[in-house]
C-alpha cells in the first residue's frame, strides 16, 4: 500500500520531506501508510477510527496542535480537513444522534465542541469560554438519543444532547476536567483538583473520592451486575473502587499514571486492571491488586491499547513510549513486535480498518505523523 500523502500541497508537504519519516526499525510490524500534520499529535485521544461512509471499511480521524482535524480513507488518502484555528485536543468517530451514521466529534483550544458528518459538514457546535479536553458518548437516560459527556478547562463536565448539542446539565469542580467514562447511567469523572466522582444520569453525585494530585486517567466497567472503576493520579497512585465508591485497593507507581484499563486481559473469566506510568512501568493486576505481569519499558510510557492484533483470540498490550517505539506484548508480558517512529508515540487506536477481520494499529505522536500498521508474525 502506498503512502497516503497528498503531494499536490507543496506548501506543506513534498516527497523528499515525507521520505524522512520512514521507519527507523521494525520487528514483525508492517507499515501500511503514513500521513502527516504540521505539528505533533500530542494526546492519547488524537486518533480514532470508524466506518463513517458506510462502505464496510473504517475511516481514520486525526487531530493535532497545528489546529487541523483530518479525515482519511482506510488506506491513508485524505478525504477532508478542517482548520479549527487552535490546537485540537481530541477526536472520536461515533454516532452521536442515533441516525445510524457515525459522526466525527472533536474539541480543543478553540473553545468549541464540533460535530461533523462524513462529508465534513458541521452538524452543530457548542461554544464555551475555555478548552474542551475529552468526550464520551452514551444514552444515559435511555431515551434513544445519545448524550455527550465532555470535560473542559472551565472546570465543568457538560452533558449535551447528541442530536443538537443543547446543554442538559453540568457539574462544576475546582480545576480542569480532563477524564470521564460512562456506561449507561453510571458516569465517572476526574479533575485536576484531585477529585474523582461518580454521577447518575442527571449529574447527581453518587460518591466522591479525593487524590492528593490531579487525576490523570480513569476507567469504568460493568461486571457481574456491578460497576467497578479505577483512577490514577499525577503523583503515582492507582486506586480501584466498587460501585459504592469503596476503595478496594491502591498501588503506588513511581510516576504519573498515563492510562488504565479494566478488562479480562488473560481471558480467564476474571477482570484484570492494566495500568501504565511515566516511571516506565506497565503492570497487570488481579482484582485484589496483586501484580500478575510486570513490564519495564525503556522510558516513559505515554499511551496504551489492548486488543488481539494477531487474530489468535489472545489479548495483546500495545504500548507507546517516549523513546519513539510502539511495542506489542503478548498475554504473558513478553515483547513480540515493535515499530519505531521518529519521536515519542502519543496516541494509539486499534480497529479493523480494511474489513479483513484483523485489527490494525493507528498511531501518532510528536514526529507529526499518523501511521497505520499491521502486526505480521512470521
Phi, psi and omega per residue, in radians:
X1 nan 2.376 -3.117
X2 -1.399 2.910 3.097
X3 -1.226 2.520 -3.005
X4 -1.576 0.361 -3.056
X5 -1.338 2.530 3.047
X6 -1.595 1.769 -3.026
X7 -1.370 -0.037 3.106
X8 -1.297 -0.361 -3.085
X9 -1.582 1.323 -3.026
X10 -1.219 -0.348 3.116
X11 -1.257 -0.363 -3.124
X12 -1.898 -0.741 -3.040
X13 -2.283 2.617 2.889
X14 -2.498 2.821 -2.984
X15 -1.067 -0.726 -3.129
X16 -1.121 -0.744 -3.136
X17 -1.094 -0.776 -3.122
X18 -1.120 -0.631 -3.123
X19 -1.084 -0.376 3.073
X20 -1.186 -0.198 -3.124
X21 -1.762 0.277 3.039
X22 -1.119 2.608 -3.098
X23 -1.057 2.558 3.080
X24 -1.423 -0.720 3.112
X25 -2.771 2.732 3.121
X26 -2.716 2.532 3.060
X27 -2.240 1.999 3.102
X28 1.100 0.389 3.124
X29 -2.234 2.221 3.116
X30 -1.734 2.302 3.065
X31 -1.494 2.073 -3.120
X32 -1.525 -0.809 3.056
X33 -2.824 2.832 3.109
X34 -2.333 2.382 2.956
X35 -2.348 2.951 -2.933
X36 -2.315 2.738 2.950
X37 -2.108 2.953 3.115
X38 -1.453 -0.373 -3.123
X39 -2.311 2.952 -3.083
X40 -1.126 2.772 2.911
X41 -1.686 1.717 -2.812
X42 -1.626 -0.209 -2.971
X43 -2.128 2.772 3.130
X44 -1.063 -0.366 3.134
X45 -1.773 0.504 -3.091
X46 -1.433 -0.146 3.101
X47 -2.361 2.655 3.073
X48 -2.691 2.787 -3.140
X49 -2.471 2.522 3.101
X50 3.134 2.781 -3.109
X51 -1.450 1.663 -3.124
X52 -1.444 -0.626 -3.029
X53 -1.581 -0.186 3.116
X54 1.367 0.396 -3.120
X55 -1.699 0.107 3.129
X56 1.521 -0.032 3.078
X57 -2.122 2.724 -3.037
X58 -1.600 2.313 2.885
X59 -1.421 2.792 -3.120
X60 -2.148 2.228 3.074
X61 -1.857 2.501 3.078
X62 -2.471 2.597 3.131
X63 -2.429 2.778 -2.926
X64 -2.626 2.896 3.000
X65 -1.100 -0.270 -3.126
X66 -1.359 0.131 3.114
X67 1.221 0.360 3.069
X68 -1.867 2.430 2.835
X69 -1.833 2.249 -3.131
X70 -2.206 2.549 3.036
X71 -2.070 2.282 -3.113
X72 -2.074 2.694 2.972
X73 -1.243 2.978 -3.140
X74 -1.042 -0.467 -3.135
X75 -1.815 0.353 2.913
X76 1.602 0.132 3.109
X77 -1.505 2.337 -3.122
X78 -1.229 2.218 3.118
X79 -1.567 -0.902 3.067
X80 -2.754 2.920 3.072
X81 -2.440 2.634 3.080
X82 -2.186 2.193 3.056
X83 -1.549 1.913 -3.091
X84 -1.734 0.100 2.916
X85 1.196 0.175 2.991
X86 -2.898 2.947 -3.040
X87 -0.970 2.352 3.075
X88 -1.746 2.123 -2.972
X89 -1.598 -0.594 -3.128
X90 -2.571 2.741 2.995
X91 -2.579 2.597 3.091
X92 -2.542 2.621 3.029
X93 -1.905 2.023 -3.021
X94 -2.838 2.634 3.065
X95 -1.432 1.854 -3.062
X96 -1.616 -0.239 -3.040
X97 -2.173 0.212 3.056
X98 1.046 0.580 3.085
X99 -1.684 0.096 3.141
X100 1.446 0.011 3.125
X101 -2.114 2.414 -3.126
X102 -1.462 2.483 3.074
X103 -1.896 2.925 3.033
X104 -1.907 2.095 3.120
X105 -1.954 2.646 3.116
X106 -2.795 2.861 3.074
X107 -2.807 2.903 -3.132
X108 3.041 -2.513 -2.993
X109 -1.345 -0.111 3.068
X110 -1.416 0.028 3.036
X111 1.158 0.452 -3.100
X112 -2.356 2.335 3.000
X113 -1.616 2.136 -3.052
X114 -1.931 2.525 2.996
X115 -2.241 2.077 -3.121
X116 -2.029 2.572 3.029
X117 -1.539 -3.057 -3.045
X118 -1.079 -0.508 -3.112
X119 -1.548 -0.033 -3.138
X120 1.579 0.150 3.065
X121 -1.364 2.372 3.126
X122 -1.408 2.089 -3.114
X123 -1.414 -0.686 3.022
X124 -2.906 2.911 3.042
X125 -2.539 2.804 3.107
X126 -2.232 2.124 -3.110
X127 -1.841 2.413 3.010
X128 -2.321 -2.961 -3.074
X129 -1.663 -0.108 -3.093
X130 -2.397 -3.097 -3.063
X131 -1.264 2.713 2.911
X132 -1.737 2.422 -3.059
X133 -1.986 -0.565 -3.013
X134 -2.778 2.862 3.099
X135 -2.723 2.516 3.005
X136 -2.334 2.614 -3.060
X137 -2.202 2.275 3.085
X138 -2.875 2.682 3.052
X139 -1.493 1.510 -2.976
X140 -1.353 -0.402 -3.134
X141 -1.904 0.169 3.011
X142 1.021 0.687 3.117
X143 -1.818 0.098 3.131
X144 1.549 -0.136 3.113
X145 -2.007 2.151 3.137
X146 -1.115 2.616 2.967
X147 -1.867 2.701 3.092
X148 -1.971 2.158 3.015
X149 -1.752 2.141 -3.074
X150 -2.393 2.292 -3.131
X151 -1.675 2.573 -2.959
X152 -2.434 2.931 3.092
X153 -1.374 -0.224 3.083
X154 -1.497 0.266 2.968
X155 1.365 0.366 -3.115
X156 -2.163 2.677 2.797
X157 -1.797 2.101 3.133
X158 -1.723 2.535 2.951
X159 -1.978 2.059 -3.067
X160 -2.037 2.559 3.002
X161 -1.218 2.217 -3.063
X162 -1.209 -0.359 -3.099
X163 -1.426 -0.622 -3.048
X164 -2.366 -0.063 3.088
X165 1.443 0.090 3.139
X166 -1.125 2.505 -3.093
X167 -1.409 2.141 3.131
X168 -1.600 -0.712 3.066
X169 -2.943 2.961 3.050
X170 -2.609 2.642 3.125
X171 -2.102 2.276 -3.073
X172 -1.721 2.476 3.000
X173 -2.171 -3.073 -3.113
X174 -1.550 -0.274 3.111
X175 -2.515 -2.972 -3.011
X176 -1.083 2.510 3.060
X177 -1.826 1.966 -3.035
X178 -2.070 -0.042 -3.093
X179 -2.454 2.396 2.998
X180 -2.766 2.671 3.044
X181 -2.503 2.707 -3.120
X182 -2.606 2.423 2.934
X183 -2.329 2.041 -3.097
X184 0.921 -2.035 -3.085
X185 -1.800 0.283 -3.137
X186 -1.932 2.074 -3.032
X187 -2.131 2.381 2.988
X188 -2.114 2.631 -3.129
X189 -2.597 2.491 3.104
X190 -2.136 2.496 -3.061
X191 -2.182 2.784 3.049
X192 -1.200 -0.172 3.061
X193 -1.449 0.048 3.114
X194 1.540 0.018 3.136
X195 -1.536 2.504 3.069
X196 -2.231 2.011 -3.016
X197 -2.047 2.651 2.894
X198 -2.013 2.379 -3.083
X199 -2.193 2.814 2.994
X200 -1.694 -3.020 -3.025
X201 -1.191 -0.259 3.129
X202 -1.816 0.101 3.129
X203 1.517 0.108 3.092
X204 -1.306 2.499 -3.086
X205 -1.342 2.156 3.015
X206 -1.412 -0.819 3.087
X207 -2.850 2.867 -3.135
X208 -2.434 2.352 3.048
X209 -2.238 2.718 -3.047
X210 -2.148 2.419 2.974
X211 -1.827 2.874 3.122
X212 -1.440 -0.243 3.125
X213 -2.439 3.138 -3.023
X214 -1.126 2.556 3.090
X215 -1.390 2.166 -3.040
X216 -1.878 -0.280 -3.131
X217 -2.803 2.649 3.058
X218 -2.737 2.831 3.062
X219 -2.655 2.826 -3.044
X220 -2.497 2.465 3.104
X221 -2.521 2.622 2.987
X222 -1.867 2.170 -3.039
X223 -2.580 2.181 3.117
X224 0.927 0.751 3.052
X225 1.389 0.114 3.133
X226 -2.295 2.763 3.054
X227 -1.746 2.408 3.053
X228 -2.221 2.532 -3.139
X229 -2.402 2.762 3.024
X230 -2.385 2.710 3.105
X231 -2.627 2.568 3.099
X232 -2.208 2.778 -2.992
X233 -2.226 2.922 3.136
X234 -1.058 -0.573 -3.112
X235 -1.614 0.201 2.901
X236 1.851 -0.276 -3.129
X237 -1.341 2.454 2.943
X238 -1.959 2.241 -3.097
X239 -2.181 2.545 -3.095
X240 -2.098 2.263 -3.018
X241 -2.190 2.637 2.978
X242 -1.572 -3.056 -3.024
X243 -1.251 -0.228 3.073
X244 -1.650 -0.015 3.137
X245 1.549 0.098 3.083
X246 -1.216 2.312 3.111
X247 -1.373 2.012 -3.099
X248 -1.461 -0.607 3.039
X249 -2.930 2.906 3.116
X250 -2.485 2.548 3.107
X251 -2.358 2.357 -3.093
X252 -1.707 1.966 2.978
X253 -1.466 2.956 -3.126
X254 -1.630 0.125 -3.137
X255 -2.828 3.110 -3.111
X256 -1.034 2.431 3.057
X257 -1.311 2.202 -3.125
X258 -1.768 -0.378 3.090
X259 -2.849 2.628 3.026
X260 -2.592 2.592 -3.069
X261 -2.586 2.317 3.051
X262 -1.770 2.086 -3.002
X263 -2.851 2.700 2.984
X264 -1.397 1.412 -3.037
X265 -1.196 -0.725 -3.084
X266 -1.523 -0.045 3.124
X267 0.967 0.773 3.087
X268 -1.847 0.170 -3.129
X269 1.546 -0.023 3.119
X270 -2.080 2.674 3.114
X271 -1.360 2.539 2.916
X272 -2.110 2.778 3.062
X273 -2.030 2.100 -3.114
X274 -1.902 2.261 -3.124
X275 -2.454 2.634 3.085
X276 -2.353 2.783 -2.971
X277 -2.534 2.850 3.059
X278 -1.349 0.126 2.969
X279 -1.636 0.280 3.054
X280 1.368 0.177 -3.102
X281 -1.790 2.528 2.899
X282 -2.210 2.182 -3.084
X283 -2.281 2.376 3.015
X284 -1.830 2.086 -3.118
X285 -1.844 2.636 2.940
X286 -1.460 -3.120 -3.049
X287 -1.137 -0.321 3.130
X288 -1.638 0.028 3.123
X289 1.531 0.213 3.121
X290 -1.513 2.160 3.113
X291 -1.083 2.219 3.089
X292 -1.742 -0.626 -3.129
X293 -2.398 2.317 3.056
X294 -2.169 2.289 3.103
X295 -2.157 2.277 3.069
X296 -1.880 1.904 3.108
X297 -1.452 2.781 -3.101
X298 -1.127 -0.630 -3.126
X299 -2.419 -2.871 -3.096
X300 -1.014 2.339 3.028
X301 -1.502 2.179 -3.007
X302 -1.796 -0.519 -3.072
X303 -2.802 2.870 -3.023
X304 -2.730 2.477 2.937
X305 -2.372 2.754 3.139
X306 -2.232 2.287 3.120
X307 -3.133 2.990 -3.100
X308 -1.616 1.492 -3.074
X309 -1.408 -0.160 -3.123
X310 -1.919 0.075 3.123
X311 0.950 0.729 3.124
X312 -2.056 0.303 3.119
X313 1.120 0.437 3.068
X314 -2.190 2.539 -3.137
X315 -1.359 2.552 3.055
X316 -2.208 2.639 3.009
X317 -1.692 2.172 3.067
X318 -1.931 2.002 -2.947
X319 -2.055 2.301 3.009
X320 -1.780 2.458 -3.012
X321 -2.269 2.712 3.082
X322 -1.128 -0.371 -3.102
X323 -1.410 0.144 3.079
X324 1.519 0.031 -3.133
X325 -1.747 2.488 2.845
X326 -1.819 2.181 -3.090
X327 -2.124 2.543 3.116
X328 -2.036 2.187 3.136
X329 -1.967 2.540 3.103
X330 -1.419 -3.073 -3.042
X331 -1.213 -0.164 3.076
X332 -1.741 -0.016 -3.140
X333 1.523 0.287 3.129
X334 -1.643 2.292 3.098
X335 -1.155 2.260 -3.054
X336 -2.019 -0.623 -3.069
X337 -2.575 2.784 3.050
X338 -2.739 2.863 3.137
X339 -2.626 2.358 -3.085
X340 -1.833 2.232 2.987
X341 -1.555 -3.056 3.096
X342 -1.536 -0.253 -3.100
X343 -2.765 -3.013 -3.050
X344 -0.973 2.416 3.044
X345 -1.516 2.227 -3.027
X346 -2.065 -0.340 -3.109
X347 -2.580 2.498 -3.118
X348 -2.410 2.417 2.950
X349 -2.322 2.610 3.050
X350 -2.188 2.340 -3.110
X351 -2.885 2.703 3.028
X352 -1.481 1.510 -2.990
X353 -1.330 -0.460 -3.070
X354 -1.812 0.044 3.053
X355 1.300 0.391 -3.107
X356 -1.678 0.081 3.125
X357 1.548 0.007 3.117
X358 -2.051 2.550 -3.133
X359 -1.411 2.285 2.960
X360 -1.742 2.904 3.135
X361 -1.995 2.232 3.026
X362 -1.988 2.244 -3.061
X363 -2.547 2.744 3.110
X364 -2.700 3.131 -3.125
X365 3.067 -2.567 -2.996
X366 -1.344 -0.152 3.070
X367 -1.503 0.114 3.039
X368 1.288 0.263 3.128
X369 -1.925 2.712 2.900
X370 -2.113 2.271 -2.990
X371 -2.303 2.499 3.004
X372 -1.860 2.247 -3.035
X373 -2.263 2.723 3.060
X374 -2.366 2.305 3.072
X375 -1.387 2.242 3.100
X376 -2.238 1.804 3.117
X377 -1.513 2.361 3.135
X378 -1.634 nan nan
